Each structure stands twice: as structure tokens, then as C-alpha cells.
Amino acid sequence: MKKMFIYLASQSPRRRQLLEQLGVAYQLLLPEPHEDAEALEVVLPRESPLAYVQRVTQLKLDAALARRQRLGLPAAPVLCSDTTVALGRDILGKPVDAADAVQLLTRLSGRTHRVLTAVALGTGHQRVQTVSVSRVTFAPLSAAQLAAYVATGEPMGKAGAYGVQGRAAAYISHMSGSYSGIMGLPLFETAQLLQRIGVAV
């Protein structure tokens, strides 16, 4: 397989770090100021977490492919990803403020939830997608623990109000599935997709 680069259409520093672990050359293809990236993540009525994460990732890929064409950039595969935290059928998004973060983490305390990360890779004529599903169990958290964790600022900007690679790891009693998927980019599944479209990993 020939050595080539891809575009990473993600603002997440964790996804950049994970992609670098695979040794894949990439360029960032981020939303332009006039694009409403947050609007893509609105949950539809009665939408399941799996349907949601797949749909949002495809919308992100649509937007990124259009952006590449609009900017006149060289042709190369575009990688998009979205991570969703689900408690039953409830989708737990990014907290809007500290109080919301406490509320989300209170729901996760002492319970097991799913983390679904969809990855989509597309060129002008080919698309491939996969979803990694992992399970994470939080130990029961006291009000003081919740307050201290939220005070670090780490929950902000993260689905479910926590980052598995950060201080929240001290409260996670068990996990199964893909650790990198919980972080935001499942490396095994991503490598499989890259190989399917001819990118050497």
C-alpha cells in the first residue's frame, strides 16, 4: 500500500494524539468560522444512541468533504469521528456548565454506561464507517468527589462530562471494550478502515 496522508476533521487534541500513534500522516481540516458545527450534534426525537452517533459522524463527513472541495485542497481521504455516552437509551452530551457536569456525573455514579464512538472515512467516491462500543463502570461518587472533579474543568467539552485519560480514571472501577475508543478514536477499528481504502498503517 502506498504511503499517503489523510485529513482529520476533528478539533479534539485526543484524536490527533491517537492518530499519531498509528503513524498516519494527517492534516487538520477544521470547520470554518461560518460553519455551525454544534448544530450537527442535535439529537432527534426518540433517536437511539447508536443511530445518533452514526448519523452525526456522517454529517460531519459530509461537511468536511464539502469543505475540502470548497477550499480547493488536494484529494485525500477524510476522517471524522464522534463519541457518545449513553445511559440506557439516554444520550449524555457535553455539559453546558459546572452544575450540568455535576448532574451528568451524578447519573453515572455507581453505574455502568456505554461509550459509542463512530468513525467514518470518506473520499469523493468511497465511504466506510464503523462503531466501537465500550462499557465503563463508575464507583459511587460522593458530593465532595464530584465537586472536586468538576472544579478541575476537565469535564467541560467532553461527552458524559469526563475524560477517561484524565483524573476521572481514579473513579472508574471497570471498563471493557476499546480504551482508545472511550478516549475518542478506536485505534483497531480505525486502522481497519484506513487499510480498507488503501492507507498503510
LUMLUMNU-268848 format. One record per residue: residue number from 1; residue in three letters; x, z, y of N, C-alpha, C, O in turn. Coordinates in steps of 0.05 Angstrom, whole numbers. Layout:
BEGIN
{site NUM; 'ALA'; {X; Z; Y}; {X; Z; Y}; {X; Z; Y}; {X; Z; Y}}
...
END
This chain:
BEGIN
{site 1; 'MET'; {17; 0; -24}; {0; 0; 0}; {18; 0; 25}; {38; 14; 26}}
{site 2; 'LYS'; {9; -15; 44}; {25; -17; 69}; {22; 8; 86}; {1; 21; 86}}
{site 3; 'LYS'; {43; 14; 101}; {43; 37; 119}; {28; 28; 144}; {35; 8; 156}}
{site 4; 'MET'; {8; 43; 152}; {-7; 36; 176}; {-17; 62; 189}; {-14; 84; 178}}
{site 5; 'PHE'; {-27; 59; 213}; {-37; 82; 227}; {-68; 82; 228}; {-80; 61; 222}}
{site 6; 'ILE'; {-80; 105; 234}; {-109; 106; 238}; {-114; 119; 265}; {-97; 131; 277}}
{site 7; 'TYR'; {-139; 116; 273}; {-149; 131; 297}; {-163; 156; 288}; {-179; 155; 269}}
{site 8; 'LEU'; {-157; 178; 301}; {-171; 203; 296}; {-190; 209; 319}; {-181; 214; 341}}
{site 9; 'ALA'; {-216; 207; 314}; {-235; 211; 335}; {-245; 240; 334}; {-268; 245; 327}}
{site 10; 'SER'; {-228; 258; 341}; {-235; 287; 340}; {-218; 302; 361}; {-195; 296; 364}}
{site 11; 'GLN'; {-231; 321; 374}; {-217; 337; 394}; {-206; 363; 381}; {-194; 379; 395}}
{site 12; 'SER'; {-210; 366; 355}; {-202; 391; 342}; {-172; 391; 336}; {-162; 373; 322}}
{site 13; 'PRO'; {-157; 411; 347}; {-129; 413; 340}; {-124; 419; 311}; {-103; 412; 300}}
{site 14; 'ARG'; {-143; 432; 298}; {-141; 438; 269}; {-141; 412; 253}; {-126; 409; 234}}
{site 15; 'ARG'; {-158; 393; 260}; {-159; 368; 245}; {-133; 352; 249}; {-124; 339; 231}}
{site 16; 'ARG'; {-122; 353; 273}; {-96; 340; 278}; {-75; 352; 260}; {-60; 337; 247}}
{site 17; 'GLN'; {-74; 378; 259}; {-54; 392; 242}; {-57; 385; 213}; {-37; 380; 199}}
{site 18; 'LEU'; {-82; 384; 203}; {-87; 378; 175}; {-80; 349; 169}; {-68; 343; 148}}
{site 19; 'LEU'; {-86; 331; 187}; {-80; 302; 182}; {-49; 299; 181}; {-39; 283; 166}}
{site 20; 'GLU'; {-35; 314; 198}; {-6; 312; 198}; {5; 322; 171}; {27; 313; 163}}
{site 21; 'GLN'; {-9; 341; 158}; {0; 350; 132}; {1; 327; 112}; {17; 327; 93}}
{site 22; 'LEU'; {-17; 308; 115}; {-18; 285; 97}; {3; 264; 103}; {8; 246; 87}}
{site 23; 'GLY'; {17; 267; 126}; {37; 248; 133}; {26; 222; 142}; {40; 201; 141}}
{site 24; 'VAL'; {1; 222; 152}; {-11; 197; 162}; {-7; 194; 192}; {-12; 212; 207}}
{site 25; 'ALA'; {4; 171; 199}; {7; 165; 228}; {-20; 161; 241}; {-37; 146; 230}}
{site 26; 'TYR'; {-25; 173; 264}; {-51; 170; 277}; {-48; 170; 307}; {-28; 179; 319}}
{site 27; 'GLN'; {-68; 159; 320}; {-71; 160; 349}; {-98; 172; 355}; {-118; 167; 340}}
{site 28; 'LEU'; {-100; 188; 376}; {-126; 200; 383}; {-144; 179; 396}; {-135; 163; 412}}
{site 29; 'LEU'; {-169; 181; 390}; {-190; 163; 402}; {-213; 181; 410}; {-233; 183; 397}}
{site 30; 'LEU'; {-209; 194; 433}; {-227; 215; 442}; {-250; 203; 460}; {-246; 183; 472}}
{site 31; 'PRO'; {-273; 217; 460}; {-295; 208; 477}; {-286; 206; 507}; {-271; 222; 516}}
{site 32; 'GLU'; {-297; 186; 520}; {-291; 183; 549}; {-310; 201; 565}; {-330; 210; 554}}
{site 33; 'PRO'; {-304; 206; 590}; {-319; 225; 606}; {-349; 218; 607}; {-366; 237; 609}}
{site 34; 'HIS'; {-357; 193; 606}; {-385; 186; 609}; {-400; 189; 582}; {-425; 187; 582}}
{site 35; 'GLU'; {-386; 194; 560}; {-399; 197; 534}; {-409; 225; 530}; {-395; 245; 537}}
{site 36; 'ASP'; {-433; 228; 520}; {-444; 255; 515}; {-441; 261; 485}; {-459; 258; 469}}
{site 37; 'ALA'; {-417; 271; 479}; {-410; 276; 451}; {-428; 299; 439}; {-435; 298; 416}}
{site 38; 'GLU'; {-435; 318; 456}; {-451; 341; 446}; {-479; 331; 438}; {-491; 343; 420}}
{site 39; 'ALA'; {-489; 310; 450}; {-516; 301; 444}; {-518; 291; 415}; {-539; 291; 403}}
{site 40; 'LEU'; {-495; 282; 404}; {-495; 272; 376}; {-501; 295; 356}; {-508; 289; 334}}
{site 41; 'GLU'; {-496; 320; 365}; {-498; 342; 346}; {-525; 357; 346}; {-527; 379; 335}}
{site 42; 'VAL'; {-545; 345; 359}; {-571; 358; 360}; {-584; 356; 332}; {-583; 335; 319}}
{site 43; 'VAL'; {-595; 379; 323}; {-607; 380; 296}; {-636; 370; 298}; {-651; 377; 316}}
{site 44; 'LEU'; {-643; 352; 279}; {-670; 342; 278}; {-689; 362; 264}; {-679; 378; 248}}
{site 45; 'PRO'; {-715; 361; 270}; {-733; 380; 257}; {-733; 377; 227}; {-733; 355; 216}}
{site 46; 'ARG'; {-732; 400; 213}; {-732; 402; 184}; {-709; 387; 170}; {-710; 380; 147}}
{site 47; 'GLU'; {-687; 382; 185}; {-664; 368; 174}; {-647; 388; 157}; {-640; 410; 166}}
{site 48; 'SER'; {-640; 379; 133}; {-624; 396; 116}; {-595; 395; 126}; {-587; 376; 139}}
{site 49; 'PRO'; {-579; 416; 120}; {-551; 416; 128}; {-535; 392; 118}; {-519; 381; 133}}
{site 50; 'LEU'; {-540; 384; 93}; {-526; 361; 82}; {-533; 335; 97}; {-515; 320; 105}}
{site 51; 'ALA'; {-559; 331; 102}; {-568; 307; 116}; {-557; 307; 145}; {-549; 287; 156}}
{site 52; 'TYR'; {-557; 331; 156}; {-547; 334; 184}; {-518; 326; 186}; {-510; 310; 203}}
{site 53; 'VAL'; {-501; 338; 169}; {-472; 334; 172}; {-465; 305; 166}; {-446; 294; 179}}
{site 54; 'GLN'; {-479; 292; 148}; {-474; 264; 142}; {-482; 246; 165}; {-468; 228; 173}}
{site 55; 'ARG'; {-506; 252; 177}; {-516; 236; 199}; {-498; 238; 223}; {-492; 218; 236}}
{site 56; 'VAL'; {-491; 263; 230}; {-474; 267; 254}; {-447; 253; 252}; {-437; 242; 271}}
{site 57; 'THR'; {-436; 255; 228}; {-410; 242; 224}; {-412; 212; 227}; {-394; 199; 238}}
{site 58; 'GLN'; {-433; 200; 217}; {-437; 171; 220}; {-441; 164; 249}; {-432; 143; 259}}
{site 59; 'LEU'; {-456; 181; 264}; {-460; 176; 293}; {-434; 177; 308}; {-429; 161; 326}}
{site 60; 'LYS'; {-417; 196; 300}; {-390; 199; 313}; {-374; 174; 307}; {-359; 164; 324}}
{site 61; 'LEU'; {-376; 164; 282}; {-361; 140; 275}; {-371; 115; 290}; {-355; 99; 299}}
{site 62; 'ASP'; {-398; 113; 293}; {-409; 91; 309}; {-398; 91; 337}; {-389; 71; 347}}
{site 63; 'ALA'; {-398; 115; 349}; {-389; 118; 377}; {-359; 111; 379}; {-350; 99; 398}}
{site 64; 'ALA'; {-343; 120; 359}; {-314; 116; 360}; {-307; 87; 356}; {-289; 76; 370}}
{site 65; 'LEU'; {-321; 73; 338}; {-316; 45; 334}; {-323; 29; 359}; {-308; 10; 366}}
{site 66; 'ALA'; {-345; 36; 371}; {-353; 22; 396}; {-333; 27; 418}; {-327; 10; 434}}
{site 67; 'ARG'; {-322; 52; 419}; {-302; 60; 439}; {-277; 43; 435}; {-265; 34; 455}}
{site 68; 'ARG'; {-268; 41; 411}; {-244; 26; 405}; {-247; -3; 414}; {-228; -15; 426}}
{site 69; 'GLN'; {-270; -15; 408}; {-275; -43; 416}; {-277; -45; 446}; {-266; -64; 458}}
{site 70; 'ARG'; {-290; -26; 459}; {-294; -27; 488}; {-267; -25; 503}; {-262; -38; 523}}
{site 71; 'LEU'; {-249; -9; 491}; {-222; -5; 504}; {-202; -27; 496}; {-180; -28; 507}}
{site 72; 'GLY'; {-211; -45; 478}; {-193; -66; 470}; {-169; -57; 455}; {-147; -70; 457}}
{site 73; 'LEU'; {-171; -36; 439}; {-149; -25; 424}; {-144; -41; 399}; {-163; -53; 388}}
{site 74; 'PRO'; {-120; -40; 388}; {-114; -55; 363}; {-132; -45; 340}; {-140; -22; 339}}
{site 75; 'ALA'; {-138; -63; 322}; {-155; -56; 300}; {-140; -37; 281}; {-117; -42; 274}}
{site 76; 'ALA'; {-154; -16; 273}; {-143; 3; 253}; {-167; 21; 245}; {-186; 23; 259}}
{site 77; 'PRO'; {-165; 33; 221}; {-187; 50; 212}; {-191; 74; 231}; {-172; 84; 243}}
{site 78; 'VAL'; {-216; 82; 233}; {-223; 105; 250}; {-234; 127; 232}; {-251; 123; 215}}
{site 79; 'LEU'; {-223; 152; 236}; {-231; 175; 220}; {-247; 194; 238}; {-239; 202; 259}}
{site 80; 'CYS'; {-271; 202; 227}; {-288; 221; 241}; {-295; 243; 221}; {-296; 238; 197}}
{site 81; 'SER'; {-301; 267; 231}; {-308; 289; 214}; {-326; 308; 228}; {-325; 310; 253}}
{site 82; 'ASP'; {-343; 322; 213}; {-360; 343; 225}; {-363; 365; 205}; {-366; 361; 181}}
{site 83; 'THR'; {-361; 390; 215}; {-364; 413; 198}; {-389; 429; 206}; {-393; 435; 229}}
{site 84; 'THR'; {-404; 437; 186}; {-429; 451; 190}; {-429; 477; 172}; {-422; 476; 149}}
{site 85; 'VAL'; {-437; 499; 184}; {-440; 524; 169}; {-470; 527; 164}; {-487; 526; 182}}
{site 86; 'ALA'; {-476; 532; 138}; {-505; 534; 131}; {-510; 560; 116}; {-496; 567; 97}}
{site 87; 'LEU'; {-531; 574; 125}; {-541; 598; 111}; {-568; 590; 100}; {-588; 590; 115}}
{site 88; 'GLY'; {-569; 585; 74}; {-594; 573; 63}; {-597; 545; 75}; {-579; 529; 74}}
{site 89; 'ARG'; {-620; 540; 86}; {-625; 514; 100}; {-620; 516; 130}; {-622; 496; 144}}
{site 90; 'ASP'; {-613; 540; 139}; {-607; 543; 168}; {-579; 534; 175}; {-560; 540; 162}}
{site 91; 'ILE'; {-578; 518; 196}; {-552; 508; 206}; {-543; 526; 229}; {-557; 530; 249}}
{site 92; 'LEU'; {-519; 537; 225}; {-508; 556; 245}; {-487; 540; 261}; {-465; 535; 251}}
{site 93; 'GLY'; {-494; 534; 285}; {-476; 517; 302}; {-455; 534; 317}; {-449; 556; 309}}
{site 94; 'LYS'; {-445; 522; 338}; {-425; 536; 355}; {-439; 555; 373}; {-460; 548; 384}}
{site 95; 'PRO'; {-429; 579; 377}; {-442; 599; 394}; {-441; 590; 423}; {-422; 578; 433}}
{site 96; 'VAL'; {-463; 595; 437}; {-464; 588; 466}; {-450; 609; 483}; {-441; 602; 505}}
{site 97; 'ASP'; {-449; 634; 474}; {-435; 655; 489}; {-428; 677; 469}; {-434; 675; 445}}
{site 98; 'ALA'; {-416; 699; 479}; {-408; 721; 462}; {-431; 734; 447}; {-428; 741; 424}}
{site 99; 'ALA'; {-453; 738; 461}; {-477; 750; 448}; {-487; 733; 425}; {-494; 744; 404}}
{site 100; 'ASP'; {-486; 707; 429}; {-495; 689; 407}; {-475; 690; 384}; {-484; 689; 361}}
{site 101; 'ALA'; {-449; 693; 390}; {-429; 695; 369}; {-434; 720; 352}; {-432; 719; 328}}
{site 102; 'VAL'; {-440; 742; 365}; {-446; 767; 351}; {-470; 763; 333}; {-470; 772; 310}}
{site 103; 'GLN'; {-491; 750; 343}; {-515; 745; 328}; {-509; 728; 303}; {-519; 734; 281}}
{site 104; 'LEU'; {-494; 707; 306}; {-487; 690; 284}; {-471; 705; 263}; {-477; 703; 239}}
{site 105; 'LEU'; {-451; 719; 271}; {-434; 734; 253}; {-449; 757; 239}; {-443; 764; 216}}
{site 106; 'THR'; {-469; 768; 253}; {-485; 789; 240}; {-501; 777; 217}; {-505; 790; 196}}
{site 107; 'ARG'; {-510; 752; 220}; {-525; 739; 199}; {-506; 733; 175}; {-515; 734; 152}}
{site 108; 'LEU'; {-481; 728; 180}; {-462; 721; 158}; {-451; 747; 145}; {-442; 745; 122}}
{site 109; 'SER'; {-452; 769; 159}; {-441; 794; 148}; {-452; 802; 121}; {-477; 804; 118}}
{site 110; 'GLY'; {-435; 806; 102}; {-443; 815; 75}; {-457; 794; 59}; {-469; 800; 38}}
{site 111; 'ARG'; {-455; 769; 67}; {-470; 747; 53}; {-451; 724; 47}; {-429; 722; 58}}
{site 112; 'THR'; {-460; 706; 29}; {-446; 682; 23}; {-460; 658; 36}; {-484; 656; 35}}
{site 113; 'HIS'; {-444; 641; 49}; {-455; 617; 62}; {-440; 593; 53}; {-418; 595; 41}}
{site 114; 'ARG'; {-450; 570; 60}; {-437; 544; 54}; {-424; 533; 78}; {-434; 536; 101}}
{site 115; 'VAL'; {-401; 519; 74}; {-389; 504; 95}; {-387; 475; 86}; {-375; 469; 65}}
{site 116; 'LEU'; {-401; 457; 100}; {-402; 429; 93}; {-386; 413; 113}; {-391; 414; 137}}
{site 117; 'THR'; {-366; 399; 104}; {-351; 381; 121}; {-353; 353; 111}; {-344; 346; 89}}
{site 118; 'ALA'; {-364; 336; 128}; {-366; 307; 122}; {-343; 293; 135}; {-334; 299; 157}}
{site 119; 'VAL'; {-332; 273; 121}; {-311; 256; 131}; {-320; 227; 129}; {-329; 218; 107}}
{site 120; 'ALA'; {-317; 212; 150}; {-324; 184; 150}; {-301; 168; 160}; {-288; 175; 180}}
{site 121; 'LEU'; {-295; 146; 147}; {-273; 128; 154}; {-284; 100; 156}; {-297; 91; 137}}
{site 122; 'GLY'; {-278; 87; 178}; {-290; 60; 181}; {-272; 41; 195}; {-255; 48; 212}}
{site 123; 'THR'; {-275; 15; 188}; {-262; -7; 202}; {-285; -24; 213}; {-308; -16; 213}}
{site 124; 'GLY'; {-279; -47; 222}; {-300; -65; 232}; {-320; -73; 210}; {-343; -80; 217}}
{site 125; 'HIS'; {-311; -74; 185}; {-328; -85; 164}; {-331; -67; 139}; {-344; -74; 120}}
{site 126; 'GLN'; {-318; -44; 140}; {-319; -26; 116}; {-323; 3; 125}; {-310; 12; 144}}
{site 127; 'ARG'; {-339; 18; 110}; {-343; 46; 115}; {-343; 61; 89}; {-354; 52; 69}}
{site 128; 'VAL'; {-330; 85; 89}; {-331; 103; 66}; {-336; 131; 77}; {-326; 138; 99}}
{site 129; 'GLN'; {-350; 147; 61}; {-356; 174; 70}; {-357; 193; 47}; {-363; 185; 24}}
{site 130; 'THR'; {-350; 218; 52}; {-352; 239; 31}; {-359; 265; 44}; {-356; 268; 69}}
{site 131; 'VAL'; {-369; 284; 28}; {-375; 311; 38}; {-363; 332; 20}; {-366; 330; -4}}
{site 132; 'SER'; {-349; 351; 32}; {-338; 373; 18}; {-356; 397; 22}; {-363; 403; 45}}
{site 133; 'VAL'; {-363; 411; 1}; {-380; 435; 4}; {-365; 459; -8}; {-357; 459; -31}}
{site 134; 'SER'; {-361; 479; 9}; {-347; 504; 0}; {-365; 528; 5}; {-385; 526; 20}}
{site 135; 'ARG'; {-358; 550; -7}; {-373; 575; -3}; {-355; 597; 6}; {-333; 600; -3}}
{site 136; 'VAL'; {-365; 612; 26}; {-349; 633; 38}; {-366; 659; 38}; {-390; 658; 45}}
{site 137; 'THR'; {-354; 681; 30}; {-368; 707; 30}; {-354; 726; 49}; {-330; 731; 48}}
{site 138; 'PHE'; {-370; 736; 68}; {-360; 756; 87}; {-366; 784; 76}; {-388; 789; 64}}
{site 139; 'ALA'; {-347; 802; 79}; {-353; 830; 73}; {-372; 841; 95}; {-375; 828; 116}}
{site 140; 'PRO'; {-386; 863; 89}; {-403; 875; 110}; {-386; 882; 135}; {-365; 894; 132}}
{site 141; 'LEU'; {-396; 874; 158}; {-381; 879; 183}; {-395; 900; 200}; {-419; 898; 204}}
{site 142; 'SER'; {-380; 918; 211}; {-392; 939; 228}; {-395; 927; 256}; {-383; 906; 263}}
{site 143; 'ALA'; {-411; 940; 273}; {-415; 931; 300}; {-388; 930; 315}; {-383; 912; 332}}
{site 144; 'ALA'; {-371; 950; 310}; {-345; 951; 323}; {-327; 928; 315}; {-313; 917; 332}}
{site 145; 'GLN'; {-327; 921; 289}; {-312; 898; 280}; {-321; 872; 292}; {-305; 855; 300}}
{site 146; 'LEU'; {-347; 869; 293}; {-359; 845; 305}; {-351; 843; 335}; {-343; 821; 344}}
{site 147; 'ALA'; {-354; 864; 349}; {-347; 864; 378}; {-318; 858; 382}; {-311; 843; 400}}
{site 148; 'ALA'; {-300; 870; 366}; {-272; 866; 369}; {-264; 836; 363}; {-248; 825; 377}}
{site 149; 'TYR'; {-276; 825; 342}; {-270; 798; 335}; {-280; 778; 357}; {-266; 760; 365}}
{site 150; 'VAL'; {-304; 782; 366}; {-315; 764; 386}; {-299; 767; 412}; {-296; 747; 427}}
{site 151; 'ALA'; {-289; 790; 418}; {-273; 795; 442}; {-247; 778; 442}; {-235; 773; 463}}
{site 152; 'THR'; {-238; 770; 418}; {-213; 753; 417}; {-218; 725; 428}; {-199; 711; 434}}
{site 153; 'GLY'; {-243; 717; 429}; {-250; 690; 438}; {-248; 669; 415}; {-256; 646; 420}}
{site 154; 'GLU'; {-239; 677; 392}; {-236; 658; 370}; {-262; 645; 361}; {-261; 622; 354}}
{site 155; 'PRO'; {-284; 659; 361}; {-309; 647; 352}; {-319; 623; 368}; {-334; 606; 359}}
{site 156; 'MET'; {-311; 622; 394}; {-322; 602; 411}; {-313; 574; 403}; {-289; 569; 397}}
{site 157; 'GLY'; {-332; 555; 404}; {-325; 528; 397}; {-324; 522; 367}; {-316; 500; 359}}
{site 158; 'LYS'; {-331; 542; 351}; {-329; 539; 322}; {-357; 542; 309}; {-372; 561; 315}}
{site 159; 'ALA'; {-363; 524; 291}; {-389; 526; 276}; {-389; 553; 261}; {-370; 560; 248}}
{site 160; 'GLY'; {-412; 567; 263}; {-414; 593; 249}; {-400; 615; 263}; {-400; 638; 254}}
{site 161; 'ALA'; {-386; 609; 285}; {-373; 629; 302}; {-349; 642; 290}; {-342; 665; 295}}
{site 162; 'TYR'; {-335; 627; 272}; {-310; 639; 262}; {-291; 616; 254}; {-299; 594; 249}}
{site 163; 'GLY'; {-265; 623; 252}; {-244; 605; 242}; {-231; 618; 218}; {-219; 639; 220}}
{site 164; 'VAL'; {-232; 604; 195}; {-222; 616; 171}; {-191; 619; 172}; {-180; 636; 158}}
{site 165; 'GLN'; {-178; 603; 189}; {-149; 604; 191}; {-140; 625; 211}; {-116; 629; 215}}
{site 166; 'GLY'; {-158; 639; 224}; {-152; 659; 244}; {-157; 687; 235}; {-155; 694; 211}}
{site 167; 'ARG'; {-165; 704; 254}; {-169; 732; 248}; {-193; 738; 230}; {-194; 759; 217}}
{site 168; 'ALA'; {-211; 719; 228}; {-234; 723; 211}; {-226; 725; 182}; {-241; 736; 166}}
{site 169; 'ALA'; {-203; 715; 175}; {-194; 717; 147}; {-193; 746; 137}; {-196; 751; 113}}
{site 170; 'ALA'; {-190; 765; 155}; {-189; 794; 147}; {-216; 803; 138}; {-218; 825; 125}}
{site 171; 'TYR'; {-238; 788; 143}; {-265; 797; 136}; {-276; 780; 113}; {-299; 785; 104}}
{site 172; 'ILE'; {-261; 760; 103}; {-272; 743; 82}; {-263; 753; 55}; {-239; 754; 49}}
{site 173; 'SER'; {-282; 761; 39}; {-276; 773; 13}; {-272; 753; -9}; {-259; 758; -29}}
{site 174; 'HIS'; {-285; 729; -6}; {-283; 709; -27}; {-289; 682; -15}; {-305; 679; 4}}
{site 175; 'MET'; {-276; 661; -26}; {-283; 634; -19}; {-278; 616; -42}; {-260; 621; -59}}
{site 176; 'SER'; {-293; 594; -44}; {-289; 575; -65}; {-294; 547; -53}; {-310; 543; -35}}
{site 177; 'GLY'; {-279; 528; -64}; {-281; 500; -53}; {-255; 492; -40}; {-234; 496; -51}}
{site 178; 'SER'; {-257; 480; -17}; {-234; 469; -3}; {-227; 485; 22}; {-242; 486; 41}}
{site 179; 'TYR'; {-204; 498; 21}; {-195; 514; 44}; {-192; 496; 69}; {-201; 503; 91}}
{site 180; 'SER'; {-180; 473; 65}; {-176; 455; 88}; {-203; 444; 97}; {-207; 438; 121}}
{site 181; 'GLY'; {-222; 441; 78}; {-249; 433; 86}; {-263; 453; 103}; {-277; 446; 122}}
{site 182; 'ILE'; {-259; 479; 97}; {-270; 500; 113}; {-257; 500; 141}; {-271; 506; 161}}
{site 183; 'MET'; {-232; 493; 142}; {-218; 491; 168}; {-229; 467; 185}; {-228; 468; 209}}
{site 184; 'GLY'; {-238; 446; 171}; {-248; 423; 186}; {-241; 396; 176}; {-252; 376; 186}}
{site 185; 'LEU'; {-223; 394; 156}; {-217; 368; 145}; {-207; 371; 116}; {-184; 379; 111}}
{site 186; 'PRO'; {-224; 366; 96}; {-216; 370; 68}; {-195; 349; 60}; {-200; 325; 59}}
{site 187; 'LEU'; {-171; 359; 55}; {-148; 341; 51}; {-150; 324; 26}; {-143; 300; 27}}
{site 188; 'PHE'; {-158; 335; 4}; {-161; 319; -21}; {-180; 296; -17}; {-174; 273; -23}}
{site 189; 'GLU'; {-204; 303; -7}; {-224; 282; -3}; {-216; 262; 18}; {-221; 238; 15}}
{site 190; 'THR'; {-203; 271; 39}; {-194; 253; 60}; {-172; 233; 49}; {-173; 209; 55}}
{site 191; 'ALA'; {-154; 244; 33}; {-134; 227; 21}; {-146; 206; 3}; {-137; 183; 3}}
{site 192; 'GLN'; {-167; 213; -12}; {-181; 194; -29}; {-193; 171; -13}; {-191; 148; -20}}
{site 193; 'LEU'; {-206; 179; 10}; {-218; 158; 27}; {-197; 140; 38}; {-201; 115; 39}}
{site 194; 'LEU'; {-175; 151; 48}; {-154; 135; 60}; {-143; 115; 40}; {-138; 92; 47}}
{site 195; 'GLN'; {-139; 124; 15}; {-129; 106; -5}; {-149; 84; -12}; {-141; 61; -18}}
{site 196; 'ARG'; {-175; 90; -11}; {-195; 70; -17}; {-195; 47; 3}; {-202; 24; -5}}
{site 197; 'ILE'; {-186; 52; 28}; {-186; 30; 47}; {-157; 20; 52}; {-152; 4; 70}}
{site 198; 'GLY'; {-139; 29; 34}; {-112; 17; 35}; {-91; 32; 52}; {-71; 20; 58}}
{site 199; 'VAL'; {-97; 57; 60}; {-77; 72; 76}; {-61; 89; 57}; {-73; 106; 43}}
{site 200; 'ALA'; {-35; 86; 57}; {-18; 102; 38}; {-17; 131; 47}; {-14; 137; 71}}
{site 201; 'VAL'; {-19; 149; 28}; {-18; 178; 33}; {4; 189; 16}; {10; 213; 17}}
END
